[in-house]
Amino acid sequence: MVKPKLLDQVKYAVRVRHMSYRTEQANVLKREIGWVNNVERAKKPTRLPVVFSKREVTEILLRLEGTKWLIASLLYGSGLRLLDCLRLRSKNCSDTRTYPLPWSILMS
């Protein structure tokens, strides 16, 4: 009788024993996985600040003009999401209803 190939033996053993792939490598193949030396750990990515200080916001807004300033002011003052702010149209505003605006927009 012909002995099955190694891969077929592994597949059969894994199916019968309901093992994970990692277990298959360690136990079914009867090999020691061993320790990997000289490996650098991944570095933590630098993260942007979640909240800007009032001074940082003022500096950013002072460098913007026109539509970009209006969008940034709305994002900061009203808490709109970017796409919601970009989709705003003048027809979305009603003449009969008043909307509170951030002081930064009113005072400029």
N, C-alpha and C positions, 0 to 999 in steps of 0.2 A: 504494500500500500504506500502511496506517495504521501509524504508529509506535507501539510499545508504550508504556504508561505508565512513568514513571520507576521506580516501585516494582517493576514487573515486570522492568525492565531490571536493576535491582540484584539481585533474587532470582536471575535467570538467571546473572549474572556471578559471584555468590557460589557458586552450585552448581557451575558449570563450574570455577572456580578453587579450590574447597574452602577458602574463607577464613573467618576468624573474624569475629564481629560488629564488633569494633574495627577490624579491617583493612578491613572493608566501609566503615565510616564514613570512614576516612582515604584509601583508594585508589580504591575503586569509584566513590564519589561525586565524586572529584577535588576534594576540599575539604581545606583545611588545618585541622587541629583547633585549633591555636593554644594559647597559654598562658592560664590563668585567673588573673587578678590579684585581690588583696584577699580571699584565702580563708584563714580561720583553720584551723589544724590541730586535729584532735580532741585533747582533753586526756586524759591518762592518768587512769583512775578511781583514787580512793583505795582502797587495799586494806587489808582487815583483817589484823591479825597472824595468822600461821599458828600460832605457838606462844606461849602465855602464860607469863609468868614464874611462879615459885612464889608470889610475893607476890600477883600478880593473881588466881591461882586461889584462894588463900586468901580474898581479899576477895570474890570472886564467891560462893564456898561459904558464907561467913558471912552473906550477904544472903538465902540461900535457906532454906526450911524444908520439912519433910515430904517428900512424894513428889518434889517438884522438886529438893530437896537430894540425895535418894537417886539420882535419875536422873543429875544432874550429877556426883556422886561416882563412879558407875559408869562414866560416859563418860570421865571424867578418869583414873580409876585402872586400868580394865581395857582401855581402848581399844575398847570396843564402839561400833558405829555406832548412830546415833540410833534408827532403826527397830528394830534388833535389841534395843536396850535397852527400848524401849517395848513390845515384844512378849513380854518376859520375864514368866513367871508362876511362882508358887510351885510349881506342879506340875512345872515344868521342872527343879527342883532335886531331887536324889536324897538320901535319908537315908544311903545306903551309900557315897556318893562325896563326898569333901571338895573344896571349891573354894577356891582362894586368893582372899582379899579384899584390896583395897588397905588400907594402914595407916591412911589417913585415915578410912576407915569403921570400922575396928576400934578406933581410939583415941578416937572421939567418944562 
